[in-house]
């Protein structure tokens, strides 16, 4: 009887732990360019969930966005999504999620998604406006105390595909700038944002990084930490 009591109590604790675990929806549907880094990025983020005690559900099925199930997620990540990935019902479902305190994290080509939907472009913080070839560039740290970038050096030199942007949201707070003097093909000028965040006004947060085109990115320690801390920052904003 004593053993049974302990076993039941342990099971109850396990159930409570599972209930308290944060839930992340990792969305990677593409209707445009397909990034060959998606499988590596997906595995990396799923592994982060296992290592840092949040549950990751990965899908390329947009049906999830007009389901009542969407509201159970503490964070929705768009991993290199491209093109118009939603129908009207799915758009409505995702907008409702954000307007009820949901959190969003966009990675790289998330800014090349739903370009005909102004609300989404505003949520992400800007829209893709072309890019030069993959090359090395210098990234300048703008908010050194923000958890998503606090581990980074003042100047971070790395190789990636560097997006230019249009329709930049003036409400965003820039975490990282690109130094256009360090590479060829930049068109956003001296203050070229490449990672940013903002409060949505509904209790949640939107955070975006323009990094993450290449497979190599997802096995690069500084980038890995940037992704992890961006996720944890967004999850910390979740209403309890």
C-alpha positions in Angstrom: 0.0 0.0 0.0 2.8 2.4 0.9 4.6 1.7 -2.4 1.3 2.2 -4.3 0.9 5.6 -2.6 4.4 6.7 -3.7 3.8 5.5 -7.2 0.6 7.4 -7.5 2.1 10.5 -6.2 5.0 10.2 -8.6 2.6 9.8 -11.5 0.7 12.9 -10.3 3.9 14.9 -10.2 4.7 13.7 -13.7 1.3 14.6 -15.0 1.6 18.1 -13.5 5.1 18.5 -15.0 3.7 17.6 -18.5 0.8 20.0 -18.0 3.2 22.9 -17.0 5.5 22.3 -20.0 5.4 25.1 -22.6 4.1 24.1 -26.1 5.7 25.3 -29.3 4.3 24.9 -32.8 7.1 24.7 -35.4 5.6 25.5 -38.9 7.7 25.0 -42.0 5.3 25.0 -45.0 6.6 26.5 -48.3 4.7 27.7 -51.3 7.8 29.3 -52.8 11.5 28.5 -52.4 12.3 25.5 -50.3 15.3 25.8 -48.1 17.4 22.7 -47.8 18.3 23.8 -44.2 14.7 23.1 -43.1 15.3 19.5 -42.0 18.4 20.4 -40.0 16.7 23.4 -38.5 13.7 21.4 -37.6 15.7 18.6 -35.9 17.7 21.3 -34.0 14.7 23.0 -32.6 13.0 19.7 -31.7 16.2 18.8 -29.8 16.2 22.1 -28.1 12.7 21.3 -26.8 13.9 18.0 -25.3 16.9 19.6 -23.7 15.1 22.7 -22.3 11.8 21.3 -21.3 9.4 22.6 -23.9 7.2 20.5 -26.2 7.7 21.0 -30.0 5.1 20.0 -32.5 6.4 20.2 -36.1 4.1 20.6 -39.0 3.8 21.9 -42.6 0.0 21.5 -42.4 -1.7 24.9 -42.3 -4.9 23.2 -41.1 -3.6 23.7 -37.6 -4.2 27.4 -37.9 -7.9 27.3 -38.1 -8.2 24.7 -35.4 -9.2 25.3 -31.8 -5.9 23.5 -31.0 -3.8 26.5 -31.9 -4.7 28.3 -28.7 -2.8 25.7 -26.7 0.5 26.8 -28.1 2.6 29.3 -26.2 4.7 30.1 -29.3 4.4 29.6 -33.0 7.7 29.5 -35.0 7.9 30.0 -38.7 11.0 28.2 -39.9 11.9 29.3 -43.5 8.3 29.4 -44.6 7.8 31.0 -48.0 4.9 32.2 -50.2 1.2 32.4 -49.4 0.8 29.5 -47.0 -2.7 30.3 -45.6 -6.2 30.4 -46.9 -8.6 33.0 -45.4 -9.7 30.7 -42.5 -6.1 29.9 -41.6 -5.3 33.6 -41.7 -8.2 34.4 -39.4 -7.2 31.6 -37.0 -3.6 32.8 -36.7 -4.6 36.5 -36.3 -7.0 35.4 -33.5 -4.2 33.5 -31.8 -1.9 36.6 -31.8 -4.7 38.9 -30.7 -5.3 36.7 -27.8 -1.8 36.9 -26.5 0.1 34.4 -28.6 3.8 34.7 -29.4 5.5 34.6 -32.8 9.1 33.8 -33.8 10.1 34.1 -37.5 13.3 32.7 -38.8 14.9 34.0 -42.1 12.4 33.3 -44.9 9.4 33.9 -42.5 9.9 37.4 -44.0 9.2 36.0 -47.4 5.8 34.7 -46.4 2.2 36.0 -46.9 3.5 39.1 -48.7 -0.1 40.0 -49.8 -1.3 40.1 -46.2 -0.4 43.4 -44.6 -1.3 42.3 -41.1 1.3 39.5 -41.3 4.0 41.7 -42.8 3.5 44.1 -39.9 3.6 41.2 -37.4 6.9 39.9 -38.8 8.3 43.4 -39.0 9.2 43.7 -42.6 9.1 41.9 -46.0 11.8 40.3 -48.1 13.2 42.6 -50.8 15.9 40.5 -52.5 19.3 39.3 -51.5 22.9 39.0 -52.8 24.7 35.7 -53.0 25.7 33.9 -49.8 28.8 35.6 -48.3 30.5 36.7 -45.2 29.4 39.8 -43.4 29.7 41.7 -40.1 26.8 41.9 -37.7 26.7 44.7 -35.2 25.2 44.1 -31.7 22.6 46.8 -31.0 20.9 45.7 -27.7 23.7 43.8 -25.8 21.5 43.2 -22.7 18.6 41.5 -24.6 18.7 37.8 -23.9 18.3 36.8 -27.5 21.7 38.4 -28.4 23.5 39.0 -25.0 25.9 36.1 -25.7 27.1 37.6 -29.0 30.3 39.7 -29.6 30.0 43.4 -30.4 30.8 42.5 -34.0 29.8 39.0 -35.2 31.4 37.9 -38.5 29.6 35.0 -40.2 28.4 33.6 -43.5 24.8 33.6 -44.5 22.3 34.8 -47.1 21.6 38.5 -46.2 18.1 39.7 -46.9 17.2 43.2 -47.8 13.8 44.4 -46.5 10.9 46.7 -47.3 7.8 47.7 -45.4 9.9 47.8 -42.2 7.7 48.2 -39.1 8.8 51.4 -37.2 7.6 49.8 -33.9 10.3 47.1 -34.0 13.3 47.3 -31.7 16.4 46.3 -33.5 18.6 43.6 -31.9 21.2 43.3 -34.7 22.3 45.4 -37.6 24.2 44.4 -40.7 27.3 46.4 -41.6 26.7 47.0 -45.4 30.4 48.0 -45.7 31.4 44.4 -44.9 29.6 42.7 -47.8 28.2 43.3 -51.3 24.5 43.8 -52.1 22.9 45.5 -49.1 20.3 48.1 -49.9 18.9 49.1 -46.4 21.7 51.5 -45.7 23.8 52.3 -42.6 21.1 50.9 -40.2 20.3 47.6 -41.9 18.2 45.6 -39.4 18.7 41.8 -39.4 17.1 40.8 -36.1 14.4 42.5 -34.1 11.4 42.2 -31.8 8.4 44.1 -30.6 5.5 43.7 -28.2 2.3 42.9 -30.2 0.1 45.0 -28.0 -2.0 41.9 -27.0 0.2 40.5 -24.3 2.5 38.6 -26.6 5.7 39.3 -28.5 6.9 39.0 -32.1 10.6 38.3 -32.6 12.4 37.8 -35.9 15.9 36.8 -37.1 17.0 37.2 -40.7 19.8 34.6 -40.1 19.4 30.9 -40.8 19.5 30.3 -44.6 22.3 27.8 -44.6 22.5 24.3 -43.2 25.8 25.3 -41.4 23.8 27.9 -39.4 22.0 25.2 -37.4 25.3 23.6 -36.2 27.0 26.9 -35.4 27.1 27.5 -31.6 26.5 31.2 -31.6 23.6 31.0 -33.9 22.2 28.0 -32.0 22.3 30.0 -28.8 20.6 33.0 -30.6 17.7 30.7 -31.6 17.4 29.1 -28.2 17.4 32.4 -26.4 14.9 33.9 -28.8 12.6 31.0 -28.1 13.0 31.3 -24.4 12.4 35.0 -24.5 9.1 34.5 -26.3 8.1 31.7 -24.0 8.8 33.9 -21.0 6.2 36.3 -22.3 3.5 33.7 -22.2 0.6 34.4 -19.9 0.5 32.0 -16.9 
